[in-house]
């Protein structure tokens, strides 16, 4: 377990989860240890992200030996609703009531369904500017569950751009001119403008994943392959008089990345215009940070486009480094640690921007901590009473013996009720067994929707598509599908062998249980177009298909005058679907 004086922080990004442990020594913040885990896959795939986050947090907690530690953590800027609101000069409860009214008007969800907070970020004679942030309750509860399942104790929740802003003020305290932090993440880029005590933030939907997606589309490859290729050979083409890379493929990829980063430049210019219209000044310098900031030549590209100095953000400029941390390695990663440093400063500076999106579980824990002194005092009183009560124990013992005989007669009466209770338990078990078919039918209501959504998720390009889906009962259709060949593609496949009436009766499927799904599809080019789809199909959590063979796959290549070939799959379900009743 971490030392009680330790400060544990956790940054949950779109493609990387980072955890750190800080300590305080004579008012100085010291990084004692840190580690990170990458999340695989497209960061835009939210359905698969939370399980990966939970697994990553558990691994980091274990590697840093922080089980049971209190932890502050951030959520990404794109995950929250952010709005800057100008209000009259008010203070205390009046300001809070007015901000709550503005929240009800601006947040696109019922106010009781969100966790929200605000912070005054600037003040003038005309009024004050307030930063309002909100997130849906179920979203923050889901993230908090992933954190606390790793044996961490959540203590506070911040927004990544706000934590980064606090880290910047701590790292560059003497910066008076307007500065711009460009936090290039996987899914989005957070733009944070800092000018004195004033801040302005905006998340734009351009990041490292956008470049990977563009590469995947340009070179007709999967997102994972594009991401790997970008990490190995990718850079931002500088264009102009700079010569292209000698490898034509790498040169082409660098131009695709440049196109994506040009979109980012456009978003920066648009956001700067909005900031200036709101009364801010043009930035004099930009600081680059985030997981995708290390993309080669990105700094030079942005400096050329923006027309002012761009440098990497050093979140550790005012932070000490403990002996357990490799100073050289941490120096290469300093631009990724701003959120962790900002979280560690939450309770250390009154000038920090303070946003707290703590869910109900953390709020209840805080309330309990406040009441602990009173609870301990009450427990002490009870302990004293127990001591005095012990003096009367012997006397009570004799009284208890005299009452024991009375209880024996009452026990006999209760035995009769016990038999009745046992009868009711048997009836309950019988009713439960009768309810099982109903439960199976209810589960089957959404099974088809889930299957169709799953099939759609693993078809990742337009080389393969499906035209007909048919349920099979014990591996066979309820109707004679050999008659479907006249007007659709099922006629492309060989017809099944005729059976005698006796054989048909023996093999008659149970019309109440769907065991397979038969898919009729089409594909362009050649049957090699099916390999990617079939590879993903083998990892399906719905279909039990470990390998493709003649029993569940049939392919007919396209003829000379045909646009596409045809394919048919018979896919067994891992869990059968009961259409009427379960046996």
N, C-alpha and C positions, 0 to 999 in steps of 0.2 A: 504494500500500500504506500502511496506517496506521502511525503512529509506533510504535516498539517499546514505549514507555511507555504506549501507549493500552490501554484496557480496553474490549473490544467485547462487548456483551451483546445477547441476542435473546430476546424474549418471544413464544412461540407460543401465541396464544389460540385460542378456538373460531371467532371471526369477525374477528380482527385480528392481524396479525403486525407487531411493532414492533422496530426495531433502533436501538441507540445506541452512541456512542463517547464514553467518559469519559477523563479524564486526571487525574493527581495532581500537585498543586503545593503543596509545603510541607505535606503531609499532608492537604490539602483536596481533595475530590472535585469535579471540574468537568465538566459536560456540554458536550462540544464540538460534537456534532451528533446529530441523530436523524431518523428517518423511519418511516412506517408504511404498510401496505397492508391493505385490507379483503378478506376472503374472501367470495365471493358464495354464495348458496344457503343452505339449511337447515343450520346447524352440526351437527345430529344425523346428517347423511349422511356417515358416516365414509369410505365408499368413494371419494367424490370429494374428500375433504379433503386428503389427503397430496399429490396432484399440485398442488393450489392452493397449499399451503404451500411446496412446492419452487419454484414459479414466483415466489411473493411474496418468498422469501428471496433468490433470484437478482436480482430487480429492486431490492431494498433494498441488496444488496451492491454492485450496479453504481452506484446513485444516490449512495451514500455513499463510493464508491471504497475499499472495504475488502477487495478480493481478496487472499487469502492470509493474512488476519488470524486470530489465535487468537480464539475466541469461546466465551463461556459462554451457555447457553440454558436456558429453563424449559420444563416440560411442565405442562399443565393439571392441576388437582387431581382432576378427575373421571376422568382417565386412569390414575390410580394407585390401588393398594389402600393404605389408611391405617388404622392401628389404634394406639390408646394402650394400653400394657400396664404393669401395676404389678408390680414384681419386688423381690426382696430386695436389700439393699445389697451390691453386688459391684463389682469393678473389673477392668480389663484383660481378659485372655483368658477368665477365668471368666464375666464379664458377656457377652462376645461369644458364648461357647458357649451360654449360657442364652437369649440373644435369638435365636440361630439355631434353637434348639429351639422357641421360641415362634413363630418365623416358619413353621416346618414345620407347626405345629399350626393356625395362623390363616390363612395365605395360601392361597387356594382353587386353587392350582396346584402342581404338583411344584416343589420348591425349586430344582432344577437348570434349570428353564425360566424363571426370573425373575431380574431384577436387583433387589437389595434393599439397604437401608441403615437405620441407626437412629441416634437421638440422644437422650440423656437430657435431659428437659425440666423435671423438678422432682425435689426430694429432700426427704425428711422422716425422722423417727425410725422410721416404719413401713416405709420402703423408698424406692424410686425409681420414677419414671414415665418410660417410654421411648416415644418416637414411632417407630413401625415403618412404613416405606413400601416398596412393591414394585411392579414393572411387568414385564409379560411381555417376554422377550428380543426376540421378533420385532417387538413394538410399538416399543420404544426403538431397535432397529436401523433400522426404517423411518424414524423421525423423524430419526435421525442421518444417514442417507443423504441425506435431503432437505436437511439443513443443509450437509453437506460437498460435495454436488453443486454448490453455489453458490460453490465455491472458498473456503470457510471451513474453518478447522481447529478441530474441536471439542476443548475443553479441560475442560469440566465440565458436568454436567447437574443442575439443581435442580428442585424442585417449586414451582409458582407460589405457593401459600400460605406456604411456608417463606421464599421470597425476599421476599415482601410483609411478613412478620413482621419480618425483619431490617431492611428499609427503615423500618418503623414505629419500631423501637427507635432507629434512627439519627436519624430526623426528629424524634421526640418523646422525648428522653432523660430528661426530668424527670417523666414520667408515672408515678405510683406506684399509682393506683387501677386496678381492672380496666377494660380498654378492649376494645371490639369493633370489628374491621374487617369491613365488609360489602362484599365484592368481587363486585359484580353483573356477571357476564359474560353472554355470549350463551346458552350452553347450561346453565350451572350458576351458583350463587352460593356462593363460599367464605366461610365464617364463621370468623374467626380471633380467638380470645380471648387477650389478652396481659395478664398480671398479674405484674409483677416479672420474674423469670427463667422463669416458668411460661407455657406456651402450650398452646392446645387448638384444633384445627381440625376442620372438617367441611364437606363439599361437599353442597349440597342441589340437587335437580334442578329448580330454578326460576330462570329468567333472562330476558333480553330476548327470546330466541327463543320462550319459552313465551307471552309476550304477543302476539308476531306470529302464532303458531299459533292462539291464541284469536281474534284479529281475523279471520284467514283463514276460520276455521270460522263465525264469527258473520255475516260479510258475504259468504260464499261466493265467495272469491277465492283466488288462488294465494298461496303463502308469500312469494314475491318482491314481489308487489303489496302484501301486508299489511305487510311490512317497510318498504317505501318510504313507505306512508301513515303508519305509526307514526313514522318519522323526520321526516316533514314536519309533521304536525299532532298527533301523539300526546302525551298528558300523563296524569298520574294524577289522576283525579277526587277532590277532597277531600271530597265529600259534605256532609251536614249542611246548614248554612245557606248554604253557598257556592252561588251561582247556577250553573246549567249553562251551557255554551258556547252562543252564539246559533245556531250551526250544529248542527242535530239529529244529523247524521252524526258530527261530531267529538265531540259530547257523549256519544253512544252508545259510540263507540270508547274514550273516556276511562273509562267505567264498566267496559268489558271489561278494560282495563288494570288498573283498581283491583282487580277480582276476582282477577287473577293476582298482584298485589302483596300482596293479603290472604293468599294461600297462602304467600308468602315470609315475611310477618310470623308466621304460624303456625309455620313451620319455625324461625324465629329463636327464638321462645319455647320451642319443644320442645328445641332445642339448648342454650339457656341453662339450662333445667332439668337437662339431663344434665350440663352443666359444673358446676353447683352441687352436684349429687349426688356428683360426683367430688372435691369439696372446694374448688371455686372460688367466687368472689364474683360478685354481680350486677354487670354493667357499669355504670359511671357515665356513660360517653359512648361514642358510636358514630361511626366514621369511614367515610364512603361513598366507594367507589372502583370502578373497573372500567368497561368500555365502555358498559354500560347505566345507569351511575350518573347520567349527565347527563339522564336522562328528566325533563322538567319536573315539579315538585312531588313527586318521589319522596322527596326529603329531608324535606319538610314532612309527607308522609304517614307516613313511618316514625317521625318524632319524635312525632307525635300518637299513634300506635299503641304505641310502646315506652315512652313516658312519661319519656324523658330526652333530653338534648341529642344531636343528630345534625349533624355537619358534614362537609364534604368533606375527604378526606385529601390533604395537600400533601406529595408525595414529594420536593419540591425545596427544602424549608424549610432544609436544611443543605447544599445542593448549589449550587455556583457555576454560572453559565451563561456559556459562551464567546461570543465576538463573532459567530460564524457562526449563532447561534440567535436567533430572534426572541423577545425576552423576553415580549412581550404574548401571542403565540400559545402559547408553551410554558406560560404561566401558566394558560391555559384547559384545558390537557391534563395538568396536574400530577397529577391523581387517577388517570391511566392509566399512570403511569411507575413505580409502586412496585416492580414485579418487576424492571425494568431497574436501578434503584438498588440493590435487594437483591442482585442478581447481581454488580454492581460491587464490593460490600462483602465478597464471599466470602473473600478472602485478606487483608482489612484489619483484622478484629476478632476477637479470641479469644472474645468473648461471643456471637458470632453462632451461630444454630442451623445446624448443618452437615449437610446431606444431599447425598449424591453418588450419582446413578444412572447414572454413566458406563457406556456399553456397552463391549463387548470391544475395539472399534477404538480408542477413546480410552485404555483401560487399556494396550493394547499400545504406543501412542504414548508414554504416560508412562514406561513401562518402558524404552523406547528412549532417552528423554531422560536417564534416570538412568545409562544405560550409555554415553552419548556420550563422556564424558571418557576412559573406558577404550578406547573404539573409536578416538578420535583419537590416543591414545598408541600403540595398536597400529599405526595407519596410519603414524605417524611412524617407528616402528621399521622397518616395511616399506620406507619411503622410503629410510632410511639403508642398508638392505640392498641396495636397487636401485642406489644410488650405488656401493657397493663392487662390486656385480655388474658394473657397467659397465667396471670395470678388466679384467675377464676376458673382455670381449666379443670383442676381437680374436682372442684365443686360441680362443674357442669358434667363431668364424667359420671358421677353417681346419679345425677338426674337423668342422663341419657340411658343408663341401664334400666331405670324404672320405666322409661318410655318405650324401651325396646319391645316389650311384650305387646304394647298397643300396636306397634308398627307391624308385628307379625300377622295379626288378624287383618290389617289393611292390605298386606301383601297378598293374602289369599284372594281378596276381592279383586285386586289388580290382575291376578293371573287369568281371571275370566275374560277381562278386556284384552289381554295379550293374545288369546286365541282368536278373538274377533279381528284384531289387527293383522294377524297372520293371514286370515281369510282375505282381507282387503288387499294385502300384498300380492297374493296369488291372482286376484282379479285384475290388479294393475298390470302385472306381467302379461296376462292374456290380452288386455286391451292394447298394450304396447306392440305385441306381435301382430294384432289386427291392423295397427296403424302403419306398419312398415310398408305395405303396398302403396298407401296414400303418400307416404314420404317419398317413395321412389318416383311416383307419378309427378309430384311437385318438382323434384330435381330435374325431371325430364323436360320441364316446360322451357327452360332456357338452354338446354343442351345443344339444340340445332344452331342457335344464334352464336354460341361460343365456338362451335366447330367451324362455322362459316367465317367468323372473325379470325380464328386461328389460321385457316387456310389463306385468307387474304394477307395476313401478316408475313407469311413465308414466301409469297410470290412477290419478288422484289424488282422485276423488270417486265417489259412487255413481250418477252420472247415466249412466255408460257401463259395460257389462260384457260379457264374452265367454262364449259358450256352446259354441263348437266351434272347434277348431284343426285344420287339415288340411294336410299337406305336398303340394306340387305338384312334379312332375318335368318340367323344361323348361317350366314354366308351366302344366302340365296335370296333373289327378289320374290316378292309376292305375286308379280305378274310375269308373263312370258316376255322377257326383254328382247328376245330374238326377233320380235315383230317390230321393234323400233327402228330398224335399219333403213326404212324407206325415205324418211325425211330428216334424219339427223345422223351424226357421225357413228352411232353404234353399229350401223350396217357395215362399217369398214372392217369389223372384227369377225373372226370365225364364229359361226353359230354353235351353240352347245349341242352335244350329242343327244339324240332323242332317247327318252326313257320309257320303260313300260309303266303301266298304271301302278303295278305293285311297287316298282322302284320309286315312283313319284310319291306314293303314299308314305313309304318308309323315310324319304328325305324331306317330307313336307316341313317347311320352317314354322317356327312358333310365331304367329303374327303379333305377339305381345312384346317381343324382345328384339331390338335392333342391335346386331352384333358387328356389322361392317358398314362402311359407306363406299359406294362405287362412284368414282369420279371420271367423267369423260372430259378430256381436254384437248387443246390444240397447241402446237408449238411451231415456231418459225425456224428457218435455217436447217438444223439437223437435230437428231435426238440428243446431241451433246448439250443442247439448251436445257435439257431436263436435269442435268447432273446437279446443278446448284440447288434446284428445288428439292430433289430427292435427298440430297445431303442434309438439308434442314429438316426434311420430313422424318429422317431417322432419329432425330433428337426430339421429336414431338412428344409433349406430355399427354396427348389425347389418343394418338394412334400407336399401336404396337407394331411398328415396322422397323426392324433392326437391319434388314437388308432387302433389296429388291430382287425378285425372282419371277419365274413364269407364272407362279400361283397368284400373284397380286399385281402383275404389270403386263400390259400388252401395248406395243407400239407399232404404228404404221407410218413409215416415212412418206413425205409428200412426193407425189408424182411430178412429171415434167410440167404439167399444166395446172398444178395445184399450188395455192399460196402457202398452205401449212400442212404439217403432218398431224396425225391424231394419236392420242394415247388414252389408255384406260387403266385405272388403278382400283384394286379391291383392298381397302384399308381396314384391318380389324381394329375395333375400339378397345382401349384398355379397360374401360368400364362400360358395359352394355347399357342401352337406354330402354327403359320399360315404358311401353306406350299405353298399357292398360293396367296391368297388375303384376306384382313381383311374386315369384314362387318361393 
